[in-house]
């Protein structure tokens, strides 16, 4: 991977920078592909990946919703990075939406001690889905 998880995520859609991506340029075709990307970029541990895979088997509709949300987030990042790659500025509306996305992402994280001070950390169990509020290992009573 390229060393930048955000850019690696955007790169999961192929195609030329001068054209809008085509359906055959898609590399994130399943929730499992999203998990594998997390493993490859080092943003997801093996243990978390196993929990998420189990949760996806138990609640496939939620896994599909998470994948659709990932596509929307990736499109946002692409809308920000693509103009920059051409030497242009992203549209203000994209920057505002990116700011809101970053604020939401930070609200799911926590600062934890590291060797160099503190770093942001996200638990897969806490961020499985913002819609249901359930963790991947806890079953709903409904």
C-alpha positions in Angstrom: 0.0 0.0 0.0 1.1 3.6 -0.5 1.5 4.5 3.2 -1.5 6.9 3.4 -4.7 5.1 4.4 -6.9 7.8 3.0 -5.2 7.8 -0.4 -5.1 4.0 -0.4 -8.8 4.1 0.3 -9.4 6.5 -2.6 -7.3 4.3 -4.8 -9.7 1.4 -4.4 -11.4 2.9 -7.5 -9.4 2.6 -10.6 -9.6 4.5 -13.9 -7.9 7.5 -15.2 -7.8 10.8 -13.3 -9.1 12.7 -16.3 -12.3 10.6 -16.5 -15.0 9.7 -14.1 -14.5 6.1 -12.9 -16.5 3.4 -14.6 -18.2 0.5 -12.8 -15.5 -1.9 -13.9 -12.9 0.3 -12.1 -14.4 -0.7 -8.7 -12.1 -2.7 -6.4 -14.3 -2.5 -3.2 -17.0 -4.9 -4.4 -17.9 -6.4 -1.0 -17.8 -5.8 2.7 -15.0 -8.4 2.8 -13.0 -6.3 0.4 -13.4 -3.4 2.9 -12.1 -5.5 5.7 -9.1 -6.7 3.6 -8.3 -3.1 2.8 -8.2 -2.3 6.5 -5.8 -5.2 7.1 -3.5 -4.2 4.2 -3.3 -0.6 5.3 -2.7 -1.6 8.9 -5.8 0.3 10.1 -7.6 -2.9 11.2 -6.2 -5.6 13.4 -6.6 -9.3 12.7 -8.8 -9.6 15.8 -11.0 -6.7 14.8 -11.3 -8.1 11.2 -12.5 -11.5 12.6 -15.1 -9.7 14.8 -16.3 -7.6 11.8 -16.5 -10.7 9.6 -18.6 -12.5 12.2 -20.9 -9.5 12.5 -21.3 -9.3 8.8 -22.4 -12.9 8.6 -24.9 -12.3 11.4 -26.2 -9.0 10.0 -25.5 -8.8 6.3 -27.9 -5.9 5.7 -25.8 -3.8 8.1 -22.6 -4.8 6.4 -24.1 -3.8 3.0 -25.1 -0.4 4.5 -21.5 0.1 5.9 -20.1 -0.7 2.5 -22.5 1.8 0.8 -21.4 4.4 3.4 -17.8 3.6 2.6 -18.4 4.2 -1.1 -20.0 7.6 -0.3 -17.1 8.6 2.0 -14.6 7.5 -0.7 -16.4 9.5 -3.3 -16.1 12.5 -1.0 -12.4 12.0 -0.6 -12.0 11.5 -4.3 -13.9 14.8 -4.9 -11.3 16.5 -2.7 -8.1 14.8 -3.9 -8.9 14.7 -7.7 -8.8 18.5 -8.2 -5.7 18.7 -6.0 -3.9 16.2 -8.3 -4.6 18.5 -11.2 -3.3 21.6 -9.3 -6.8 22.9 -8.7 -8.6 23.6 -5.4 -11.5 21.4 -4.4 -15.0 23.0 -4.4 -15.9 24.7 -1.1 -18.9 22.4 -0.7 -16.6 19.4 -0.8 -14.3 21.0 1.8 -17.3 21.7 4.1 -18.6 18.1 3.7 -15.0 16.8 4.3 -14.8 18.9 7.5 -18.1 17.5 8.7 -16.9 13.9 7.9 -13.7 14.5 9.8 -15.6 15.9 12.8 -17.9 12.8 12.8 -14.9 10.4 12.5 -13.2 12.1 15.4 -16.3 11.8 17.5 -16.0 7.9 17.3 -12.3 7.9 18.2 -10.4 8.3 21.4 -6.9 9.6 22.3 -4.7 6.8 23.7 -1.2 6.9 25.0 1.6 5.8 22.7 5.4 5.7 22.8 5.5 9.2 21.3 2.7 10.8 23.3 -0.9 10.3 22.3 -2.6 9.0 19.1 -6.1 8.7 17.8 -7.6 5.2 18.0 -10.8 3.7 16.7 -12.2 0.5 18.0 -14.1 -1.6 15.3 -16.5 -2.6 18.0 -17.4 1.1 18.7 -17.6 2.0 15.0 -19.4 -1.0 13.5 -22.4 1.1 12.5 -23.4 4.6 13.5 -27.0 3.8 12.5 -27.7 1.0 14.9 -25.4 1.8 17.8 -24.6 -1.9 18.2 -21.2 -3.4 18.3 -20.3 -6.3 16.0 -20.2 -8.8 18.9 -23.3 -7.8 20.7 -26.6 -9.2 19.5 -29.8 -7.1 19.4 -32.7 -8.3 21.6 -35.2 -7.3 18.9 
